[in-house]
Every structure is written in structure tokens, then in C-alpha cells.
Amino acid sequence: MSRPRPRDEALGVAVLGMGNVGTEVVRIMHEHADELRQRIGRALELRGVAVRDPHRHRGIPAELLTTDPAALIARPDVDLVVEVIGGIDPARRLILAALCAGKSVVTANKALLADYTGELAAAAENHRADLYFEAAVAGAIPVVRPLIQSLSGDRVHRVTGIVNGTSNFILSAMDHSGASYTEMLAEAQRLGFAEADPSADVEGFDGAAKAAILASLAFHTRVTANVVYREGMSRITAAEFRTAAELDCTVKMLAVSERVDAGPGEPGPGEGGKERVSVRVHPALIPRTHPLAGVDGAFNAVVVEAQNAGRLMFYGQGAGGAPTASAVMGDLVMAARNKVYGGRAPRESVYAELPIAPIGDALTRHVLSLTVSDRAGALAAVAGEFASRGVSIATVHQQLARAEAQLTVVTHRARESVLGEIAAALAELDSVTSVTSVLRLEGTEE
Amino acid sequence: MSRPRPRDEALGVAVLGMGNVGTEVVRIMHEHADELRQRIGRALELRGVAVRDPHRHRGIPAELLTTDPAALIARPDVDLVVEVIGGIDPARRLILAALCAGKSVVTANKALLADYTGELAAAAENHRADLYFEAAVAGAIPVVRPLIQSLSGDRVHRVTGIVNGTSNFILSAMDHSGASYTEMLAEAQRLGFAEADPSADVEGFDGAAKAAILASLAFHTRVTANVVYREGMSRITAAEFRTAAELDCTVKMLAVSERVDAGPGEPGPGEGGKERVSVRVHPALIPRTHPLAGVDGAFNAVVVEAQNAGRLMFYGQGAGGAPTASAVMGDLVMAARNKVYGGRAPRESVYAELPIAPIGDALTRHVLSLTVSDRAGALAAVAGEFASRGVSIATVHQQLARAEAQLTVVTHRARESVLGEIAAALAELDSVTSVTSVLRLEGTEE
């Protein structure tokens, strides 16, 4: 525990990490010191910034820089710790040290939270410290706090988010230009929107960590990133965007968390009658009329569907130094006010312990594109494969191309495992030349 | 103060009012009792519902109904009070009684909060009780909590909201149908979206109360409804919608709160160099590309622009029993958790005390439509009136109609008072037959 200090003394802040976000946090603390003091009731004072190389940060006084974050955290005049290093270690160790010393922690570390929230929340609880992490999902967009607090009296059915700006930038560019994934990835890299190794973004690892956090909050269940089903977007083709456009849809990389309800004629919820949760990150078609369809470029948005609130959307900048720092600063002010007025951050709520449904049990709609040679017999044979497995077809579009035809089949909701069987069976049909595309369709209710 | 009771005892809830929202609150408390207990750590128990006529509410046990709200609040086993009566009195008196007895209050009462938040917040503070009011603005949409908490470390520049579902329903219908205000008001009344006396909605009284609350939170300044500038929408014509469409805009009833910055060549912020706040409710053009343009029908949305967060949007159902009850229940769970774990709701923050700018000092863009007879000379004369007062014109559109022409002038930002002078001067010009329309243009930066 930090020693008690006079009530009018400033609250000491340690910032761990001086990247884009840390730099902005330090700037805001300095530029808005007076406003922050009035909002908190006591001043915030920067005690130090832990960095790897003190010579790289000439903007702030040298005596504030340290390469020893543990010593900085341990200082008796540090009350609040901002962790913006990222990654699992040393961030995890440092946050635990701070919480165990009764110091409140604000972090933007999605990877850490996706896997270790339980451990961190327990440390916060045991040592009467706060753990805030609004910035970990969707940058400046308040979505963590609304899920924990505003929706705490409602029953969330589904959370659907565009939570990765890089993949959304590439897909938006493909949609607008008609160009290929490879071309638009190169463009994103040239403009600085994608890393040289883009896999964390385009393969859905970043989205999976955020989906795990969102699902944990929405369903009062501890969900870790490793149980999130994940499909990358690098296989999305310009042809699939054309198919999407014909269906008045676009393609988005979505993080979806939803309760698995039984569809008509489907088996009921998971074993023991207990509901389950499907958490997945993958590209999917969504109708152009859906609020997420208009979320372009590097923007993020999260749609929450709840029993009483209905459909809510939260939209804004999901990344970047200043927007992420805005969320960090909001948490820092709340943690500081709690120190001044004796409040507490809401505790972790994981009582529901819903089991995770395997991807095969998710109930989704699908769009299958097939090339068929024998047009007369093809449709009946194709339809038969769906009908025999109890999957209902919503629409079929047919388009001629030379001697062959392109069939686009849109299904109603069905179990993914059954869809997989159907896709395999279709590929075996004599009249089907190839199954060219199988994509999920989200954001519709049928 | 309510007498101390054992820690595992249920928390007692009094509900004042059994209209659409109260009915849904009671239903949710009953249907989700088990989930709520697990989220709070103790059960919520309904101690009573104060109604005017107990014989009208057969859905709940007769012994829970009372016509004496003050006695219900005073019961020692009531810890939390939900006020969904609406209006100033007796709601104000009852809420004060509850807070002064140390009981936390959740209210959806925008009219009361717009004028009496200071008094209510002081009572809450003095008696260590919580006052929550997420449901008072934009129904289910979390916007109060994000402004108080998530943006507490940022500097909000502007809040622009569609916060009245009735007026938005009518304007959306006019946009889609091309019909008149009178026809679409009648349609809204027929469908139950507008009251027989629609003035609270269409004259902006409802919006003004919500704008006062939003401005108070965004600018840490106490803003009451009576200082909000207000213009109704009943004068909006189908012709103005056509003008809007030509400019790729639509017309929305907007609640705008913004810091008044000085434009180029304009005098600086208010007296003593202090910033001021403009708070106003009126119809305005917004570009179809603006996120609020797509908010149709009875939906609400609030856009917040902040220095670091950038532009955020919150979207959802702004009214209705279940959506509003969702927000009430979120507040109720938070207030209950505070009772169990010792937290506190954030205190009122009004340190900034920014003066309110009169409407004439607001800096807005305008769209003026004129009928001119002498086309050759008109444009020069019209442009001269703008130029001589230092107002810069962005675009001029000209359209022929019989012998006359219709001019549509879009300005850059300028003081409203100057725009008023210009409109008056234009009407006096020989070449101008009439000034047919003067509308604000919001949601653009130039």
C-alpha cells in the first residue's frame, strides 16, 4: 500500500511506455493540467515515464524518464499507473505489481486483457485498486464502459464490431476500387495503415483479442482469445465483392459474439440446457443498409443488440495516439476521482460462465457461389443438397458466363457444421464445376 | 438515513410511476431477478409502486401498489428509488426526499434535470446518495455516462444530437415522401408517433431540455432549458427539402451545443477572454454524408466531437418503454452495486461556468434561398450584401423558374446576427422578389 498522503496533495501518475499513446497521454496531462485538476478535485502530477531508451524522448524533462518501470511503480508518491507498453510481459508483471501495491491501473493492452483479465481483476479486487481498460477495444469509442455499466440491467444478445482499422481500410478500398486484396494491402502499407507484417490485423489476431474482451463483458463470462474462432481476410477476392454488390451487400471483417439460440428444427441450446456463446472473427457479407456497412476506412464501430435496448451503435476512431489517449485519460480521471472521493471501479462480472460453442454449432447465414455446367439439372441437384439437410434457401441468383452459369445461393440461418457438409457435397455433384466461394452473411435476422 | 440492514439482505426498490417505462422496469426486475442478483451481489426486491389509480394496474400484486409515494420512499426497507413520473412536481419533491434520506435515485426525468440538476446533485452529495439519469437523454443510448466518464479526460468541442424521435419521424417522412409538414404530422399522429398536441416535440421544448443536460455534461457548466435557443420545425416546407436535396443534404431537427470560437476576422471569445457555449435546438440542413443524415424515423443519435477522441457517434432507440427501461435498469444496477461495494456515482462537475452565448453570436453556416427578378444584376447585388459584412460565400446555385430565378446561397461560418442583417438587407434589394428560406447548415467544417 502507498503511504497515506495529505488530501490536497497531487495524485502521482506513472506512465509505462512512450509510444504513440503514451506520448499523447503525457501531452494531455500537461496541456490540460488545470481542467483535469478541476474535474478530479486534485492535480495529476507526472512522476515518471518508463521507456526503453531515454535518449529517444527529448520532449520531456530527462529526470522524468526511467528505464526501471518496477522502481517507478514502487515509488510511494505514485498512485496511478498508465500501462501503454503492450504485449504480455513485462506489462502483466508490472500491472500486477502496481495493483498489489494498491495503485490503480489504466491499460490499453488488449492482448493482455484478452488472456489475463481474471488474474488482473482478482489482484485489483484483493488490494482495493481499480483496473480500467476502455482503450483496449475500439480506441476512443466508449464501448467497454457502456457494456459494463449502461447495459448491466439488460440482456445482450449479440455484439458485432468492426474493431480493426487496418483490415477495414483494406476492405473499404477493395469495395470502392474493385481492386484485389494484394493491391490494396500494398496501398495500405504504403500509406502507413498496415504493418510490413500485416498478419495481426488481416488474420484476425487483433480482432480476436478484442472479441474476447467484448464477449466477456457482454455475457458475464470469461472468454479468452484462444477460444475465439478466427478466419483471415486475405482470401477475399474482387469477385466476392462483385457478388456482394449484386446482393446489395459489402464485405467487412467482423468480430461477432452472440448467444447461440436454437433455430427452428434445430437442437436446443448446449448440453444441460445451458446457453452457449459463439465468438468469432471473420470476413462476412453485410447488407448495405446495415449501420456497419457505412463504416469506412480506419474507423471502428460496435453494434450491440440487447433485449430491451434494441440495437445500439457506437462509432468513432478505433486507433491512433490521440483517440486512444482520450479513452486512457477518461479512465485515468475516473480512477483518480475514486482515489479522491472513495469510489471503486465496477468489479469483474463472470458469474454466467457460459460455455463457448464450437464454430460448427454457430447459427449463421451463408452465401455460396457455384459454377455449374448443366444448367437444366444443376439447380434441382443443388437445392436437393440443402433440402435433404434441412437448410432453407432464401434466394438463388443465376448468371450466365460463356457455357457455364454462376449460381449464388443465400441460405437462412443454419448450423455451420451442416453448411460445411453441404459445401462438400455440392463440390461432388456432376453438374457443379466448382464451389468458388463460401461466405457468411451477418447483420440480417432471417 | 435508512437503518443498517444485514449485508446479504435484498436491496429494496421503490418505483414511482407505472407508465410505459415503469411497467417495463417492473417487468425486467421480475423476469431477470436472478441475473440482476448475480450482477449486483444482492437481490433487488420491489417494495412498492406508486401510482395514481391502483385499479388500473392489475398486472402486479395489489399490496405492492400505493397512492402515497412519499410514504413508500420513507420505508426503511427502501434503498433505491426509480422516478418515472415525469414533470417537475411532485417528482422534484419526491426525489429530494429520497436523496435526503440517503436513498439513491434513478430518474428518466429530462424536464426536471434540465432545470434542477444543481439542487438534486447537491442533495445527493450532502447525503451520500447517488443520482443517475442515463435514461433522461436519448432513451437506451448510453450518452450521459460516456460524457461524464469516458470523455472526462478530453475536451469536448461540440455535441450534435437527434434527440427527439417524433420530430425526426416527421422530417424523415417528409424527406422520403416529398409531402408537407402538415400531412406528415397527421400521419405521425395516426401512427401514434406524435401527440394530439405535438408542440413539446415539434417546437423543440423536449429537445431543449435534453440539449441543456448534454451541454451541462459536455462543458462542465450548468445549462438550464430556459437559456437554450429554440426554433420549431413546423415552418419547414417541401420546397426546403428539395433545396436540401439539390445541395446533397437533408433536413434534421438538431440539438447543438458547442464552444463558441472566433472565426477568421471575428472578435474573440466572450468578455474577459472567457470561452462561451452556444446551445440551440432548430431544424438545419446536414450533408447526406454526415452520420446523422442516415438516422431515420424514431431513432436517436448523438455525435460528440472532442479534441482527442475526434468524432464519436452513439445511435439507437431514443424512446419507448423497453429501451428507456434498459437505461434505467443499468443505472439501477450501478446504484445497487454502489450500495453493496461502497462505490459512488460521479459528482456533478460544473467548475467551468462558461457563459451562454446569445444566438446572435453563434457561428453557423447558412443556406439562403431567394427569388430574383433581374437575373443580370441580382447576383452582383446579392453578393455585395454578403461581402460588405465580411461574410464569405461558399457556393451559389441558380435555377430558372418562369420569368424569375431561384438563387440558393451557401455561406461559410459567420455570426448569426450578421446573417440576420444580410437577410433583411437582401429583402430590400430591388432585384430580389423575396427571401423564401433561411436555414442553418450544420455538420460541415468550412
Interface residues (C-beta under 8 A of the other chain):
Chain A: E24 I28 H32 E35 L36 Q38 R39 E134 A140 I141 P142 R145 P146 Q149 S150 L151 S152 G153 D154 R155 H220 P291 G294 A306 Q307 N308 A309 G310 R311 L312 M313 F314 Y315 G316 Q317 A322 P323 A325 S326 A327 V328 M329 G330 D331 L332 V333 M334 R337 N338 Y341 G342 G343 R344 P346 R347 S349 Y351 A352
Chain B: E24 I28 H32 E35 L36 Q38 R39 E134 A140 I141 P142 R145 P146 Q149 S150 L151 S152 G153 D154 R155 H220 P291 G294 A306 Q307 N308 A309 G310 R311 L312 M313 F314 Y315 G316 Q317 A322 P323 A325 S326 A327 V328 M329 G330 D331 L332 V333 M334 R337 N338 Y341 G342 G343 R344 P346 R347 S349 Y351 A352
